[in-house]
Structures are given as C-alpha cells and as structure tokens.
Amino acid sequence: MNALSTSGNPTVRFLRAGAAVLLAVCLALAAVAFLPSWTDDAVSLTGGNATDEVTLTVARPRSGTTDVDIRLTSRQGERRREGDGGSPTVTLQAVLPTHGHATPAAPAQVHSPGNYSTTLHLMMPGRWTFHVNVDYGTRSDQFEFPLVISG
C-alpha cells in the first residue's frame, strides 16, 4: 500500500483527528496552568467586622516588591469616627506560615480619609496571610487576608 491509499482509510483519519484534538486539549490545559504566572493583575480582597470594612488591594501578587492599598470604611458609612481624634494608624504585615517568613510591620501612609498605602517585599511564592492592624488609640482591630503569591 502506498501513503495515498492509507490516508483515505477512515481509521487513519479518525486517529489523526483524535491526535489533533488531544494536542489542542493539552495545549489549552498547559496555557491555563501557566496563566497565573503570566498575569500581574491587581487582586482585591474585602473583609471586616461589626464596625469596619477593609479592602486590601495587592498591586502585583508576585514575589518581590509590591504596592498594597488599604481602604477602611466604617459600617455606619463614616470614614472617621467622632472621638477618635483623627485617622487611625494602619500597619500591614505579611506572613508565610509554611516557611516561617514574615515581613516587618509596615506603617501605611494616609492618602485621604480611609485610604492608605504601603509597600511590602514578599521573598518567595506561597500562601501568604496579610495582617492589617487598625489602631484607633482606644481600641485596635486586626484583619487577616489569605492570598497566594506566584513566582
């Protein structure tokens, strides 16, 4: 048999089509598997307690230096509570519990009432926990945000 007569065989055509589909599926799965390392999109997480809502935005969720924005909003709709004497002090620390790593507690700068930012250096990929501490002077609240950081 020559090559032309075997390429017309329905079994050969079926096997070639199956191989092409399998190759396309493998390439698509590989693209999805590597997608997180291709994106540097900011990630926002929101949490809170009975009195405050905190939104943490990590500008670049990858290892290395990244900017972090923190938005603090009172559940009563006010950005500043009476009797607190001004904006609360906000600090941020990231902890990688599986490896025993932690960043130093970084004080966040106030940009406007309720809006803060700071910079952290995340030394390696992994499941980090971001600890936001809000100190009102008379009381202190801590919020935790788990986030997977890629390489």
TORPA-4810 file (N, C-alpha, C, O; in nm, 3 decimals):
<nodes>
NODE_1_0.083_-0.118_0.000_0.000_0.000_0.000_0.087_0.124_0.000_0.192_0.128_0.064_M
NODE_2_0.043_0.222_-0.071_0.118_0.347_-0.069_0.055_0.444_0.030_-0.051_0.417_0.086_N
NODE_3_0.121_0.557_0.052_0.076_0.654_0.153_-0.058_0.716_0.117_-0.136_0.748_0.206_A
NODE_4_-0.086_0.734_-0.011_-0.212_0.795_-0.050_-0.330_0.705_-0.019_-0.436_0.754_0.020_L
NODE_5_-0.314_0.575_-0.036_-0.427_0.487_-0.012_-0.454_0.470_0.137_-0.569_0.448_0.175_S
NODE_6_-0.351_0.479_0.225_-0.375_0.464_0.369_-0.431_0.592_0.431_-0.499_0.586_0.533_T
NODE_7_-0.402_0.710_0.371_-0.454_0.834_0.429_-0.604_0.847_0.407_-0.669_0.924_0.478_S
NODE_8_-0.660_0.777_0.313_-0.803_0.782_0.290_-0.879_0.684_0.378_-1.002_0.687_0.383_G
NODE_9_-0.808_0.598_0.447_-0.869_0.498_0.534_-0.940_0.570_0.649_-0.880_0.656_0.713_N
NODE_10_-1.068_0.537_0.677_-1.142_0.604_0.786_-1.076_0.587_0.923_-1.084_0.678_1.005_P
NODE_11_-1.013_0.475_0.949_-0.948_0.454_1.077_-0.829_0.548_1.095_-0.809_0.603_1.203_T
NODE_12_-0.751_0.566_0.989_-0.636_0.656_0.995_-0.683_0.800_1.013_-0.626_0.874_1.093_V
NODE_13_-0.786_0.839_0.940_-0.840_0.976_0.955_-0.891_0.998_1.096_-0.870_1.105_1.153_R
NODE_14_-0.958_0.899_1.153_-1.010_0.909_1.289_-0.896_0.925_1.389_-0.903_1.009_1.479_F
NODE_15_-0.791_0.845_1.375_-0.676_0.853_1.465_-0.605_0.988_1.455_-0.563_1.044_1.556_L
NODE_16_-0.592_1.040_1.333_-0.529_1.171_1.315_-0.614_1.282_1.377_-0.561_1.373_1.441_R
NODE_17_-0.744_1.276_1.359_-0.834_1.375_1.418_-0.829_1.367_1.571_-0.827_1.470_1.639_A
NODE_18_-0.825_1.245_1.624_-0.816_1.227_1.769_-0.686_1.282_1.825_-0.685_1.344_1.931_G
NODE_19_-0.576_1.260_1.752_-0.446_1.313_1.795_-0.447_1.465_1.793_-0.391_1.529_1.882_A
NODE_20_-0.509_1.525_1.690_-0.516_1.671_1.681_-0.598_1.729_1.796_-0.560_1.830_1.855_A
NODE_21_-0.711_1.665_1.829_-0.795_1.711_1.940_-0.719_1.697_2.072_-0.723_1.787_2.155_V
NODE_22_-0.652_1.584_2.092_-0.575_1.562_2.214_-0.464_1.666_2.229_-0.440_1.717_2.339_L
NODE_23_-0.396_1.698_2.120_-0.291_1.800_2.123_-0.349_1.936_2.159_-0.290_2.010_2.238_L
NODE_24_-0.465_1.972_2.102_-0.528_2.101_2.131_-0.569_2.109_2.277_-0.552_2.214_2.340_A
NODE_25_-0.623_2.001_2.332_-0.664_2.000_2.473_-0.541_2.013_2.563_-0.545_2.088_2.661_V
NODE_26_-0.434_1.943_2.533_-0.311_1.952_2.613_-0.253_2.094_2.611_-0.209_2.144_2.714_C
NODE_27_-0.253_2.157_2.494_-0.203_2.295_2.485_-0.290_2.392_2.565_-0.239_2.482_2.630_L
NODE_28_-0.422_2.372_2.559_-0.513_2.459_2.634_-0.492_2.441_2.785_-0.490_2.540_2.858_A
NODE_29_-0.476_2.317_2.831_-0.453_2.293_2.973_-0.319_2.351_3.018_-0.308_2.406_3.128_L
NODE_30_-0.218_2.340_2.934_-0.088_2.399_2.968_-0.099_2.551_2.978_-0.037_2.611_3.066_A
NODE_31_-0.175_2.613_2.890_-0.193_2.759_2.894_-0.265_2.801_3.022_-0.228_2.900_3.084_A
NODE_32_-0.367_2.726_3.062_-0.440_2.759_3.184_-0.351_2.737_3.307_-0.356_2.815_3.401_V
NODE_33_-0.271_2.631_3.305_-0.184_2.603_3.419_-0.080_2.713_3.440_-0.045_2.743_3.554_A
NODE_34_-0.032_2.773_3.334_0.070_2.877_3.346_0.011_3.018_3.350_0.086_3.115_3.364_F
NODE_35_-0.120_3.031_3.339_-0.184_3.163_3.336_-0.152_3.250_3.456_-0.120_3.368_3.437_L
NODE_36_-0.157_3.199_3.582_-0.128_3.289_3.695_0.010_3.353_3.688_0.028_3.466_3.734_P
NODE_37_0.108_3.285_3.632_0.241_3.345_3.625_0.252_3.445_3.510_0.349_3.521_3.503_S
NODE_38_0.154_3.447_3.421_0.157_3.542_3.310_0.086_3.672_3.346_0.107_3.773_3.279_W
NODE_39_0.005_3.672_3.449_-0.073_3.791_3.481_-0.014_3.862_3.602_0.032_3.799_3.697_T
NODE_40_-0.017_3.991_3.596_0.024_4.075_3.708_-0.092_4.164_3.751_-0.070_4.273_3.805_D
NODE_41_-0.215_4.119_3.727_-0.331_4.200_3.761_-0.344_4.214_3.912_-0.313_4.122_3.988_D
NODE_42_-0.389_4.330_3.955_-0.410_4.356_4.097_-0.520_4.265_4.151_-0.613_4.228_4.079_A
NODE_43_-0.507_4.229_4.278_-0.605_4.146_4.345_-0.659_4.224_4.463_-0.583_4.278_4.543_V
NODE_44_-0.793_4.230_4.474_-0.857_4.298_4.586_-0.934_4.197_4.671_-1.005_4.111_4.619_S
NODE_45_-0.918_4.209_4.802_-0.987_4.124_4.898_-1.058_4.214_4.998_-1.003_4.316_5.039_L
NODE_46_-1.180_4.178_5.036_-1.257_4.260_5.129_-1.296_4.175_5.248_-1.338_4.060_5.234_T
NODE_47_-1.282_4.232_5.366_-1.322_4.165_5.490_-1.365_4.270_5.589_-1.368_4.389_5.557_G
NODE_48_-1.397_4.228_5.707_-1.437_4.326_5.806_-1.487_4.264_5.933_-1.478_4.143_5.954_G
NODE_49_-1.540_4.350_6.018_-1.601_4.307_6.143_-1.731_4.386_6.160_-1.783_4.439_6.062_N
NODE_50_-1.784_4.393_6.280_-1.912_4.460_6.302_-1.905_4.610_6.278_-2.008_4.672_6.249_A
NODE_51_-1.787_4.670_6.290_-1.778_4.816_6.280_-1.707_4.865_6.154_-1.734_4.977_6.109_T
NODE_52_-1.618_4.785_6.096_-1.538_4.832_5.983_-1.538_4.733_5.867_-1.553_4.612_5.886_D
NODE_53_-1.520_4.786_5.748_-1.496_4.705_5.629_-1.361_4.746_5.574_-1.332_4.864_5.559_E
NODE_54_-1.276_4.647_5.543_-1.142_4.672_5.494_-1.127_4.607_5.358_-1.159_4.490_5.341_V
NODE_55_-1.077_4.684_5.262_-1.045_4.629_5.130_-0.896_4.641_5.110_-0.839_4.750_5.116_T
NODE_56_-0.832_4.528_5.086_-0.688_4.520_5.065_-0.666_4.493_4.917_-0.720_4.397_4.863_L
NODE_57_-0.587_4.577_4.851_-0.556_4.559_4.708_-0.406_4.544_4.692_-0.330_4.635_4.723_T
NODE_58_-0.365_4.426_4.644_-0.224_4.398_4.618_-0.201_4.425_4.470_-0.259_4.358_4.384_V
NODE_59_-0.116_4.522_4.440_-0.097_4.568_4.302_-0.037_4.459_4.214_-0.076_4.445_4.098_A
NODE_60_0.058_4.384_4.267_0.127_4.282_4.188_0.144_4.159_4.276_0.240_4.150_4.352_R
NODE_61_0.051_4.062_4.266_0.056_3.946_4.356_0.163_3.844_4.315_0.132_3.728_4.287_P
NODE_62_0.288_3.888_4.312_0.402_3.803_4.278_0.513_3.829_4.378_0.511_3.931_4.448_R
NODE_63_0.608_3.738_4.385_0.719_3.759_4.478_0.798_3.882_4.433_0.805_3.914_4.314_S
NODE_64_0.858_3.949_4.530_0.928_4.074_4.504_0.856_4.188_4.573_0.772_4.166_4.660_G
NODE_65_0.890_4.309_4.535_0.830_4.428_4.596_0.696_4.459_4.530_0.684_4.458_4.408_T
NODE_66_0.597_4.486_4.612_0.464_4.517_4.561_0.399_4.627_4.644_0.423_4.638_4.764_T
NODE_67_0.318_4.707_4.579_0.241_4.812_4.647_0.109_4.752_4.696_0.048_4.669_4.629_D
NODE_68_0.067_4.796_4.814_-0.057_4.749_4.873_-0.139_4.870_4.913_-0.091_4.958_4.984_V
NODE_69_-0.264_4.874_4.868_-0.357_4.979_4.907_-0.457_4.921_5.006_-0.500_4.806_4.993_D
NODE_70_-0.495_5.002_5.104_-0.591_4.960_5.207_-0.699_5.066_5.214_-0.670_5.184_5.232_I
NODE_71_-0.824_5.023_5.199_-0.937_5.116_5.214_-1.017_5.074_5.337_-1.061_4.959_5.348_R
NODE_72_-1.034_5.166_5.428_-1.103_5.142_5.553_-1.232_5.222_5.553_-1.230_5.345_5.539_L
NODE_73_-1.344_5.153_5.569_-1.475_5.219_5.569_-1.554_5.173_5.690_-1.561_5.053_5.718_T
NODE_74_-1.612_5.267_5.762_-1.696_5.233_5.876_-1.826_5.172_5.825_-1.878_5.215_5.722_S
NODE_75_-1.878_5.073_5.894_-2.005_5.009_5.855_-2.121_5.108_5.868_-2.226_5.089_5.807_R
NODE_76_-2.101_5.214_5.947_-2.204_5.317_5.959_-2.194_5.419_5.846_-2.271_5.515_5.843_Q
NODE_77_-2.102_5.399_5.753_-2.089_5.488_5.639_-1.997_5.605_5.661_-1.978_5.687_5.570_G
NODE_78_-1.939_5.616_5.778_-1.849_5.727_5.807_-1.705_5.681_5.787_-1.672_5.566_5.816_E
NODE_79_-1.622_5.770_5.738_-1.480_5.736_5.724_-1.403_5.763_5.852_-1.300_5.701_5.877_R
NODE_80_-1.451_5.853_5.933_-1.382_5.889_6.058_-1.484_5.893_6.170_-1.588_5.958_6.157_R
NODE_81_-1.455_5.826_6.278_-1.546_5.824_6.390_-1.520_5.941_6.485_-1.405_5.981_6.506_R
NODE_82_-1.627_5.993_6.541_-1.611_6.101_6.638_-1.542_6.047_6.763_-1.568_5.935_6.806_E
NODE_83_-1.456_6.127_6.820_-1.387_6.089_6.942_-1.260_6.011_6.918_-1.188_5.980_7.013_G
NODE_84_-1.230_5.977_6.793_-1.109_5.901_6.765_-0.990_5.993_6.744_-0.876_5.946_6.740_D
NODE_85_-1.013_6.122_6.732_-0.904_6.217_6.722_-0.831_6.214_6.590_-0.713_6.251_6.585_G
NODE_86_-0.894_6.172_6.484_-0.830_6.170_6.353_-0.828_6.031_6.293_-0.899_5.941_6.336_G
NODE_87_-0.745_6.018_6.193_-0.736_5.890_6.123_-0.667_5.786_6.211_-0.574_5.819_6.285_S
NODE_88_-0.713_5.661_6.204_-0.645_5.556_6.279_-0.507_5.526_6.219_-0.481_5.560_6.104_P
NODE_89_-0.422_5.462_6.296_-0.293_5.418_6.248_-0.311_5.278_6.190_-0.365_5.189_6.255_T
NODE_90_-0.265_5.260_6.066_-0.280_5.131_5.997_-0.142_5.075_5.968_-0.057_5.144_5.911_V
NODE_91_-0.119_4.950_6.006_0.006_4.881_5.972_-0.029_4.751_5.900_-0.137_4.695_5.918_T
NODE_92_0.066_4.705_5.820_0.046_4.583_5.741_0.168_4.493_5.756_0.282_4.539_5.750_L
NODE_93_0.142_4.366_5.777_0.249_4.266_5.783_0.202_4.143_5.705_0.086_4.102_5.717_Q
NODE_94_0.292_4.086_5.626_0.262_3.964_5.553_0.340_3.849_5.614_0.458_3.863_5.646_A
NODE_95_0.273_3.734_5.631_0.334_3.617_5.694_0.315_3.497_5.602_0.206_3.474_5.549_V
NODE_96_0.423_3.420_5.583_0.418_3.295_5.508_0.438_3.183_5.610_0.551_3.141_5.635_L
NODE_97_0.328_3.133_5.671_0.341_3.041_5.784_0.408_2.908_5.750_0.472_2.847_5.836_P
NODE_98_0.396_2.862_5.626_0.454_2.732_5.591_0.606_2.734_5.590_0.668_2.629_5.602_T
NODE_99_0.667_2.852_5.578_0.812_2.861_5.576_0.869_2.947_5.690_0.990_2.962_5.701_H
NODE_100_0.781_3.002_5.773_0.828_3.083_5.885_0.878_3.220_5.844_0.956_3.281_5.918_G
NODE_101_0.836_3.270_5.728_0.878_3.403_5.683_0.773_3.507_5.725_0.654_3.477_5.733_H
NODE_102_0.819_3.628_5.749_0.731_3.740_5.777_0.801_3.868_5.736_0.923_3.881_5.750_A
NODE_103_0.724_3.962_5.686_0.779_4.094_5.656_0.773_4.178_5.783_0.692_4.149_5.872_T
NODE_104_0.855_4.279_5.794_0.840_4.371_5.908_0.704_4.442_5.897_0.653_4.464_5.787_P
NODE_105_0.648_4.476_6.011_0.522_4.553_6.010_0.548_4.688_5.944_0.632_4.765_5.989_A
NODE_106_0.475_4.715_5.837_0.496_4.838_5.760_0.384_4.936_5.790_0.266_4.905_5.769_A
NODE_107_0.418_5.057_5.839_0.314_5.157_5.859_0.260_5.205_5.725_0.336_5.231_5.632_P
NODE_108_0.129_5.216_5.716_0.067_5.263_5.592_0.053_5.415_5.597_0.022_5.473_5.700_A
NODE_109_0.076_5.477_5.482_0.063_5.623_5.471_-0.082_5.658_5.439_-0.147_5.590_5.360_Q
NODE_110_-0.130_5.765_5.500_-0.266_5.813_5.475_-0.264_5.899_5.349_-0.186_5.993_5.339_V
NODE_111_-0.351_5.866_5.253_-0.363_5.947_5.131_-0.486_6.036_5.137_-0.484_6.149_5.087_H
NODE_112_-0.590_5.986_5.196_-0.713_6.061_5.220_-0.786_5.984_5.329_-0.751_5.870_5.357_S
NODE_113_-0.887_6.043_5.390_-0.955_5.971_5.499_-1.001_5.831_5.452_-1.080_5.818_5.359_P
NODE_114_-0.951_5.729_5.519_-0.990_5.592_5.488_-0.906_5.524_5.381_-0.924_5.405_5.356_G
NODE_115_-0.815_5.597_5.317_-0.732_5.539_5.211_-0.585_5.542_5.250_-0.529_5.648_5.279_N
NODE_116_-0.522_5.424_5.250_-0.384_5.408_5.295_-0.307_5.327_5.191_-0.366_5.258_5.109_Y
NODE_117_-0.175_5.337_5.196_-0.093_5.253_5.109_0.043_5.230_5.173_0.089_5.309_5.255_S
NODE_118_0.105_5.119_5.134_0.240_5.086_5.179_0.301_4.992_5.077_0.236_4.951_4.981_T
NODE_119_0.426_4.958_5.097_0.498_4.867_5.008_0.555_4.753_5.091_0.607_4.773_5.200_T
NODE_120_0.544_4.631_5.036_0.599_4.513_5.101_0.691_4.439_5.007_0.674_4.444_4.885_L
NODE_121_0.789_4.369_5.064_0.874_4.282_4.985_0.842_4.138_5.024_0.869_4.096_5.136_H
NODE_122_0.784_4.062_4.930_0.748_3.922_4.952_0.860_3.836_4.896_0.883_3.835_4.775_L
NODE_123_0.930_3.764_4.983_1.053_3.698_4.942_1.037_3.572_4.858_1.133_3.530_4.794_M
NODE_124_0.919_3.511_4.856_0.902_3.390_4.777_0.754_3.363_4.751_0.668_3.417_4.821_M
NODE_125_0.724_3.280_4.650_0.584_3.244_4.625_0.530_3.157_4.739_0.606_3.094_4.812_P
NODE_126_0.399_3.156_4.752_0.335_3.071_4.852_0.205_3.134_4.899_0.162_3.238_4.849_G
NODE_127_0.142_3.069_4.998_0.016_3.120_5.054_0.049_3.213_5.170_0.076_3.169_5.282_R
NODE_128_0.045_3.341_5.143_0.075_3.444_5.241_-0.054_3.485_5.312_-0.163_3.474_5.257_W
NODE_129_-0.039_3.532_5.435_-0.150_3.592_5.508_-0.113_3.737_5.536_-0.010_3.765_5.599_T
NODE_130_-0.196_3.829_5.490_-0.174_3.972_5.511_-0.251_4.014_5.636_-0.373_3.999_5.643_F
NODE_131_-0.179_4.066_5.735_-0.238_4.111_5.861_-0.247_4.264_5.859_-0.145_4.332_5.857_H
NODE_132_-0.368_4.316_5.860_-0.391_4.460_5.864_-0.431_4.494_6.007_-0.532_4.444_6.058_V
NODE_133_-0.353_4.579_6.071_-0.382_4.622_6.207_-0.430_4.768_6.202_-0.361_4.855_6.149_N
NODE_134_-0.547_4.793_6.258_-0.605_4.927_6.262_-0.612_4.969_6.409_-0.685_4.910_6.488_V
NODE_135_-0.534_5.072_6.444_-0.525_5.119_6.582_-0.595_5.254_6.594_-0.552_5.354_6.538_D
NODE_136_-0.705_5.254_6.670_-0.781_5.377_6.692_-0.736_5.452_6.816_-0.791_5.558_6.848_Y
NODE_137_-0.638_5.401_6.887_-0.594_5.464_7.011_-0.665_5.402_7.131_-0.599_5.360_7.226_G
NODE_138_-0.797_5.397_7.128_-0.873_5.338_7.237_-0.897_5.188_7.215_-0.925_5.115_7.311_T
NODE_139_-0.887_5.144_7.093_-0.901_5.002_7.061_-0.824_4.973_6.933_-0.788_5.063_6.858_R
NODE_140_-0.801_4.844_6.911_-0.726_4.802_6.794_-0.796_4.682_6.731_-0.840_4.592_6.802_S
NODE_141_-0.805_4.680_6.599_-0.865_4.569_6.526_-0.763_4.509_6.432_-0.679_4.581_6.376_D
NODE_142_-0.769_4.377_6.413_-0.680_4.312_6.318_-0.763_4.232_6.219_-0.857_4.161_6.256_Q
NODE_143_-0.727_4.246_6.092_-0.796_4.176_5.983_-0.694_4.091_5.909_-0.581_4.135_5.887_F
NODE_144_-0.733_3.970_5.870_-0.642_3.880_5.800_-0.696_3.848_5.662_-0.815_3.821_5.645_E
NODE_145_-0.606_3.850_5.563_-0.641_3.823_5.425_-0.544_3.720_5.367_-0.427_3.752_5.346_F
NODE_146_-0.590_3.597_5.339_-0.501_3.498_5.279_-0.492_3.522_5.127_-0.593_3.550_5.063_P
NODE_147_-0.373_3.510_5.072_-0.355_3.531_4.929_-0.236_3.449_4.879_-0.129_3.450_4.940_L
NODE_148_-0.256_3.378_4.768_-0.149_3.300_4.709_-0.068_3.394_4.619_-0.123_3.460_4.531_V
NODE_149_0.062_3.397_4.643_0.155_3.480_4.567_0.233_3.388_4.473_0.287_3.286_4.515_I
NODE_150_0.237_3.425_4.345_0.310_3.343_4.248_0.454_3.393_4.234_0.490_3.496_4.289_S
NODE_151_0.534_3.317_4.160_0.677_3.347_4.146_0.713_3.449_4.051_0.831_3.479_4.034_G
</nodes>
